[in-house]
């Protein structure tokens, strides 16, 4: 699945949940997406293997917190150089 560049940028769009896609193996979030999102949750994605986040996504001034639940096959998380910090 690919979320196109500059998507999901409404001023009231502050939370993103991706849940319950049992066959989703690859997810790419394009550049300049989710710029106001402060929380993102990935759950019930048993086949997800790779997550890629492109440049300048998740740029909320408050920061963005991500959580992962029941993603047992997740092996790759590709992040852009523009992310300031990643905590696990």
Backbone bond lengths (Angstrom), bond angles and torsions (degrees), N, CA, C in turn:
res aa  C-N    CA-C-N  psi(-1)  N-CA   C-N-CA  omega(-1)  CA-C   N-CA-C  phi
1 X - - - 1.436 - - 1.523 107.36 -
2 X 1.311 115.36 138.83 1.462 121.55 177.79 1.523 108.31 -124.64
3 X 1.311 115.74 126.42 1.458 121.43 171.89 1.522 105.84 -94.77
4 X 1.322 116.37 118.69 1.464 122.39 -171.85 1.526 112.55 -62.89
5 X 1.335 115.43 152.82 1.466 122.28 176.54 1.534 110.31 -50.49
6 X 1.304 116.20 145.52 1.469 126.48 176.46 1.536 113.15 60.40
7 X 1.331 117.63 27.30 1.464 121.36 178.77 1.521 111.58 -94.18
8 X 1.305 115.28 160.32 1.470 123.46 172.22 1.520 111.73 59.44
9 X 1.326 116.28 47.11 1.457 121.22 -174.89 1.519 115.35 -113.99
10 X 1.313 118.37 15.74 1.460 119.51 178.32 1.518 111.65 -61.44
11 X 1.320 117.27 148.09 1.462 121.30 -176.10 1.528 112.43 -63.84
12 X 1.324 117.58 -24.66 1.466 120.45 178.78 1.525 112.56 -96.46
13 X 1.307 117.14 0.56 1.464 121.84 179.99 1.526 108.45 -88.39
14 X 1.333 116.84 90.38 1.461 121.63 -173.61 1.524 113.87 -113.35
15 X 1.334 117.40 -3.92 1.458 120.60 -179.24 1.529 109.44 -138.50
16 X 1.324 115.61 138.61 1.462 121.27 179.14 1.526 108.52 -128.28
17 X 1.331 116.40 126.46 1.461 121.67 175.89 1.515 108.69 -125.10
18 X 1.320 115.58 124.66 1.463 121.68 172.76 1.517 105.95 -114.68
19 X 1.330 116.25 114.30 1.455 121.06 -173.31 1.531 110.45 -144.86
20 X 1.322 114.60 141.46 1.450 119.52 168.82 1.516 116.22 77.24
21 X 1.305 117.47 34.83 1.462 121.88 173.26 1.528 106.84 -110.77
22 X 1.323 117.90 86.48 1.468 120.85 -171.49 1.525 114.89 -65.01
23 X 1.316 118.32 -21.37 1.464 120.75 -178.02 1.522 114.03 -104.45
24 X 1.317 117.72 2.25 1.459 121.70 -179.50 1.526 109.74 -71.36
25 X 1.332 116.69 118.29 1.465 121.56 -177.75 1.522 113.16 -105.70
26 X 1.329 116.70 -32.88 1.457 121.65 -176.31 1.526 108.81 -133.92
27 X 1.324 116.59 134.95 1.455 121.20 177.42 1.521 108.62 -132.31
28 X 1.335 115.87 127.10 1.453 122.13 175.51 1.522 108.15 -121.55
29 X 1.317 115.34 125.90 1.460 121.33 175.50 1.524 106.01 -104.72
30 X 1.329 116.13 116.63 1.459 122.27 -172.60 1.517 114.23 -65.22
31 X 1.303 115.13 177.47 1.472 122.59 -179.53 1.527 111.58 -68.51
32 X 1.327 115.62 145.53 1.458 123.29 175.91 1.522 112.98 58.70
33 X 1.338 116.76 36.62 1.466 122.30 177.45 1.525 110.59 -102.91
34 X 1.310 115.97 155.40 1.466 122.19 170.86 1.525 112.23 54.80
35 X 1.311 117.11 41.28 1.467 120.23 -173.23 1.521 113.52 -68.13
36 X 1.337 118.66 -18.09 1.464 121.76 178.63 1.524 112.98 -108.44
37 X 1.308 117.41 3.37 1.465 121.47 -176.66 1.523 110.34 -75.07
38 X 1.336 115.61 128.45 1.462 120.94 178.24 1.523 112.93 -107.58
39 X 1.338 117.45 -18.31 1.467 120.76 175.50 1.520 109.36 -136.83
40 X 1.326 115.39 137.01 1.457 121.10 176.47 1.527 107.73 -135.05
41 X 1.324 115.23 132.98 1.458 121.72 -177.49 1.519 110.19 -124.78
42 X 1.313 115.04 127.41 1.457 122.14 174.96 1.523 106.33 -113.34
43 X 1.322 117.90 115.74 1.464 119.25 -178.08 1.522 111.37 -146.62
44 X 1.320 113.52 154.39 1.471 121.52 179.83 1.527 111.26 53.80
45 X 1.335 114.92 48.02 1.466 122.29 178.18 1.530 107.23 -120.57
46 X 1.327 117.21 71.83 1.462 120.50 -170.62 1.520 115.49 -66.82
47 X 1.323 118.60 -17.86 1.467 120.92 -179.10 1.524 113.12 -105.36
48 X 1.328 117.70 -3.79 1.463 120.36 -177.34 1.521 110.33 -61.83
49 X 1.316 115.47 122.27 1.463 122.62 -177.65 1.527 111.47 -108.37
50 X 1.359 116.25 -40.69 1.462 119.47 -175.11 1.532 111.11 -135.85
51 X 1.331 114.90 133.55 1.452 122.85 174.26 1.527 107.42 -119.07
52 X 1.325 116.17 127.48 1.460 121.39 178.05 1.522 108.10 -123.77
53 X 1.325 115.93 128.71 1.459 121.71 175.66 1.523 107.24 -116.42
54 X 1.315 115.54 121.92 1.460 121.03 -176.74 1.529 111.26 -82.42
55 X 1.316 116.17 175.70 1.463 124.99 -174.18 1.530 113.28 -57.05
56 X 1.315 115.12 138.01 1.466 124.92 171.41 1.524 114.67 64.06
57 X 1.311 117.50 27.00 1.460 120.92 172.01 1.517 109.02 -96.73
58 X 1.341 116.41 156.52 1.461 122.39 -179.24 1.530 110.54 55.64
59 X 1.330 115.97 60.59 1.470 121.47 -175.72 1.529 112.38 -109.76
60 X 1.315 118.03 28.40 1.455 120.48 179.88 1.524 110.49 -57.45
61 X 1.315 116.10 140.43 1.465 119.98 178.84 1.528 111.35 -65.25
62 X 1.332 117.11 -19.98 1.458 122.01 178.06 1.529 112.39 -87.01
63 X 1.319 117.19 -6.53 1.461 121.08 -174.24 1.518 109.91 85.51
64 X 1.324 116.36 166.59 1.456 121.76 -179.44 1.517 108.96 -129.11
65 X 1.324 115.58 131.73 1.455 121.39 176.91 1.526 108.48 -106.86
66 X 1.326 115.44 134.15 1.469 120.85 -179.81 1.517 109.83 -117.52
67 X 1.331 115.57 145.65 1.458 120.15 173.72 1.527 109.09 -132.96
68 X 1.322 114.13 149.06 1.457 122.09 -179.78 1.524 108.17 -127.11
69 X 1.328 116.96 130.62 1.455 121.32 178.32 1.519 108.61 -140.46
70 X 1.292 116.03 129.65 1.461 123.27 179.48 1.533 111.83 55.48
71 X 1.323 114.56 55.83 1.465 123.12 172.41 1.530 106.69 -124.20
72 X 1.333 118.31 63.87 1.462 121.74 -169.27 1.524 115.45 -66.74
73 X 1.318 117.85 -21.48 1.468 120.23 -178.73 1.524 113.40 -97.19
74 X 1.322 117.92 1.18 1.459 121.26 -178.57 1.522 109.94 -64.38
75 X 1.331 116.10 117.29 1.461 122.12 -176.83 1.519 113.30 -121.11
76 X 1.334 117.13 -21.66 1.460 120.47 -176.95 1.526 110.09 -131.40
77 X 1.326 115.19 129.83 1.455 121.39 169.82 1.523 105.95 -127.47
78 X 1.315 116.30 112.07 1.464 122.17 -178.12 1.523 108.36 -102.82
79 X 1.330 115.25 119.22 1.454 121.74 -176.74 1.524 110.36 -117.19
80 X 1.340 117.05 148.98 1.460 119.51 178.75 1.528 110.86 -77.55
81 X 1.305 115.85 161.25 1.459 121.45 176.39 1.524 112.35 -64.99
82 X 1.325 117.37 -16.98 1.463 120.62 -175.73 1.526 112.85 -77.38
83 X 1.332 118.54 -12.37 1.462 119.36 176.70 1.517 108.69 -73.19
84 X 1.311 116.31 133.69 1.455 121.25 -173.99 1.527 112.61 -81.43
85 X 1.323 118.36 -35.45 1.454 120.23 -177.18 1.519 110.06 -154.75
86 X 1.296 115.04 145.35 1.456 121.48 174.87 1.520 106.22 -131.36
87 X 1.318 116.47 125.78 1.460 121.75 178.44 1.509 108.39 -119.47
88 X 1.324 115.81 135.54 1.462 120.87 177.67 1.509 109.44 -116.60
